[in-house]
Amino acid sequence: MIDDGVNPPVVSYSPGSVIISRMTEEAVRNHILGIEAIPPERLPFADFNNDGVLDIADLIALINR
């Protein structure tokens, strides 16, 4: 169920699992700087410019969203 408190709640079922992943500026920055790695399964969510590489361009794309 998704409920934002404004619109009517929406319910949907799936045979598999659904993962909602929020990628923060801090997580992307720390990964790029080598402070803390983003787990491999979350890397696709951090490639904001969809070029297959996680770099400063993705951080800029995230900030400009």
C-alpha positions in Angstrom: 0.0 0.0 0.0 1.2 3.5 -0.8 -0.4 6.3 1.2 1.0 9.9 1.0 -1.7 11.2 3.3 -3.1 13.5 0.5 -4.3 11.2 -2.2 -6.4 8.0 -1.7 -4.2 5.0 -0.7 -3.3 2.6 -3.6 -2.9 -1.1 -3.0 -1.1 -3.5 -5.5 0.1 -7.0 -5.1 3.1 -8.7 -6.7 4.3 -12.3 -6.9 7.8 -11.0 -6.0 9.2 -8.5 -3.6 9.3 -4.7 -4.1 12.2 -2.7 -2.8 12.0 1.1 -2.4 15.5 2.6 -2.2 16.2 6.2 -1.5 19.7 7.3 -2.5 20.9 10.4 -0.6 23.4 13.0 -1.7 25.6 12.0 1.2 25.6 8.3 0.3 26.6 9.1 -3.4 29.3 11.7 -2.2 30.8 9.3 0.3 30.9 6.5 -2.3 32.7 8.7 -4.8 35.2 9.9 -2.2 35.8 6.4 -1.0 34.5 7.0 2.5 31.7 4.4 2.4 30.8 2.1 -0.4 27.3 1.8 -1.7 26.3 -1.9 -1.7 26.5 -3.4 -5.2 22.7 -4.1 -5.3 22.0 -0.4 -4.7 24.5 1.0 -7.3 21.9 1.0 -10.1 19.8 3.4 -8.0 22.8 5.8 -7.7 23.5 6.1 -11.5 21.3 9.2 -11.9 22.5 10.0 -15.4 22.3 6.4 -16.6 25.8 6.2 -18.1 26.8 3.0 -16.2 29.4 4.8 -14.1 29.0 6.2 -10.6 30.9 9.5 -10.6 30.6 13.2 -9.8 28.2 13.6 -12.7 25.6 11.4 -10.8 26.0 13.6 -7.7 25.4 16.7 -9.8 22.3 15.0 -11.5 21.0 14.1 -8.0 21.4 17.6 -6.6 19.8 19.2 -9.7 16.6 17.0 -9.5 
